[in-house]
C-alpha cells in the first residue's frame, strides 16, 4: 500500500528570525588585551530594557492582548485548537480527541462514497464506474486524527503561537490521509483488462488473393498508471471522469516484413478429405473456420507456434458450430467438431517439413481421415499442438479447404530436408462391449450408440535426409486405446442374441443403464462378465440394429489398418 501523506495547510506568514541564543563567551571574538598579566575588564554594556519591552509588547499584541491569547498558546498536550478543520469541515467548539476521531471517520465515509468513472481515451462511455471504496481507496482515520491533535504542540513559542492564530481564523485544515489497497484495485482492473485489452494481430498473407492483410496494434490498460490516477483523484476529491491510460504495442509481423519474404518453394504439404453432407455439414464449416484462422500465418526461425493460440477458443462467438466430437472415448455433440482434422493435417505437414514437434497427443481412437501416427488431437485450452520452425528462414502456412479436401502447405525459400515417415503396428488391443438397457425400446430393436474399434500400439519413425547426405532418425510410440462398443437394448433383452465380439478370449461385455426387474435367469446369460466366446457367433435374425446419431461406423483403415506404412514428402 502506498501512503499519501499530506501536510497541514496554512497561510504563509513570515516572522523575523529570533535573536541568536549563542552565549557571548562561545562566540568567535578576538581576545581582550591584558593588563599586568590579567584580562582587562569588559567595557560597560548599554541597557536593553527598551528592546525587551518592545518584543514583549509585540508578542502580547500578537496573541490577542489578553489572557485568552496566552491561555490558547499554552494549551496542554492533547487539547484541540479551536477553529481547526478536517477535510474542510470545522471542528465543534470545545472539541475533544473523540470528536476529532468522529469527524475524521465521517469525512472518510463521505469521501469513499463518491463515485468515479473511467473512460477509454476518445470515448465518452464509461467502462468502469464505482465508488472510491469499491475501487480500493482507503482512509487512515487514526493517522488523520493524530495529526489534528498535534497541531499547535510542536515548535518554539512563536511557531506555536502562529498555529493558534491560524486555527482560530479557520485557516488550518487537516486533510484525510488516503491510500489505495492495490489488491482490491488490481482485481477491478484485471476484470476490466480481460474485456478491454486487445492482442496485436500480425500481418498475414492472403495467398488466394495474392495480397497482404495489414497488421493491427494491440492495446492494454496500464494498471500502475491507473492506480496512480486513482490516488490523485482521491486526494483532489475529483468526481469527473478519468481517461484510462492506454498503451499500444506492435505485433510481431509487419506488412513490410511480409513483402520481403521468399515463399517460392513448397517445403511440405499434406491433404485430407471429409464430407459435407447431412449431419457432417456443420463439421465441414468448422474445418473451413479453423483453416481460415491458420492460413497465412508466418512462423519465424526458431519460433514456436501453438495451434490453440492461433485458432482460438472453439465457441460460437469465434465462428464454430455444434458437431460431433470425441469426448472421453465417446462421440458427443460439442462445439468445434472437425477442428482436429485441421490440426492433424497441419501436424502431418510440419512432420514432413522437418519441424520440431514440441507438444502433441494422438486421438483416443484411430482417425478415419488420416493414418495413425500423423494425427493430433486438440482441446481448447488443455490439449494443444505446438511445433517449432528449426530452419534459418521464415515459413508461411497455406491452409485451404475446398470442396471435400483440406490441404495444408508450408512455404519458404527452399526445401532444407527430405523426410520419410514409417508407421508400424506393434500390437492390437481388443475392444469391449457395453450394453445399456433403455426403457424406451421394445421388441428386438437394438440401437448402436457407438461402434467398437480395436486399439493399436504403433511405432512411428521419421527419417531425415539433408542435402549434404547426412541422415537422422526419430522414433516414438503412440497408443490408441480400444473404443468400447455400446449397445442400447430393451429392458430384459437377451444379450446372447447379440453378435460375438471379435478376437475371442478376454473380451467381455458390461451391462449398464437402468437395472431390470427381470431376474437374470429369465433374461438369459448376463452380459456382465460373460466371456465373448459364449455369445452366439451371429446375431439372431429378428434383431434390428439401428445406428444412433454420431455412431459413425468405422472405416476400413480403422478396422484393419496396414501393418506397415511408408510415406515420403
C-alpha angles and dihedrals in degrees: 000000000000119000118217104200116191124193125232110275116233137161118260113262127170128209129184113255113267119253115272113274092203114124113244092236092060095051119105099250129146117268117260117248116257129234115214091342093312129103115260115246115260117261116258113273121224118247115261099191091116094057093048092050090051094052091047092049092050092049090048091053091045091055093052099271091261143093087253091065092052090047092053091050095052096050114161117248113279096026120129122237113239114245095027116144131206116207089342095310117117119232116238120256114276089018119188134205088262093053090049090054091047094050092048090051092048093050090047091054091050092050097046091050092062116109124227130187131209122208131190113248110274094016130098096199112096114236094189127029125168144127119280089248092054088051092056102262112149134185124218097219095176093053092047092052092046091055091049092052093053097053107119096016101090131071136024126314096275093047092050092045089053091052091051093051095047092048092050089052092051093246098121117084125176109209124213115264105234135185137168125245097225094199092058094042093046092051089056092046095046090054088051093046090055087063104034105033114093130196120233117254117220121225112261139191122251096209094185095054093033093231140114122250105216123239126253125215120236124229136202139183111250102231096193093052090046091055090048089052089049092052091050092048090052092050094046094042091235119174101173122103118280123215111235112237105246125194127194131207131190125243124249096251123049130193090246090056093051093053089060095053124114107215098157096125131068101223094185140342141189135180136193133186135231143170129253098188128109116334090000091068095091091043088057090053090053090053089052092050096048092045091052091053091050096044116103096014114149119218110198123211109289093005123139118222122204114203092206092051091053100041096035132200117346097237137128089248088059093052102266129130137211113272142143118290139162115264121172092340096310134094110249134166111257140147117276102023108167095039089105090063089060093047091047094049091047090047091053091051091051091050091056091043090060095246122161110251106214100171129014139140127195120231122270088248135022112278122237093216102050137030119261112269094036098068126095124193120211131191119180119268104348105051117045143171112227124181134172131215107233095181125101093240137057120269123209123210117225110190119173134167116199126167106326096334131093115195129184121191128183112210130198143136097278145359104253099182142017115226130200123193125207125186121188125184107229099181143344127235117211120228129232132223129240120196120198122192112225118193090203091067125079141181116008098327113132122186117210102218093175133003117231118245123186118237127239140207111207139180115219124196133191118200117199121200116187127200092255090058098254118137136205132189130206122191129190137162126231126192123202111192117222117265113237116237109233123199126182111208137177117268110277094017115161103241090198086078090066121096118264121260116253119249098035117215119074097008107123136178125228124211115218141152125064115001114245122229088215111100116241092246089062094048099049124241114358116247091219109096094351115148111240091230089064091061122090116272093232130026120258113272094239096053112111115209118200125182114230120222108282095020090121108191109236120258123241091259090053093051097043116006121186110269092225127032128180122190129176129188 
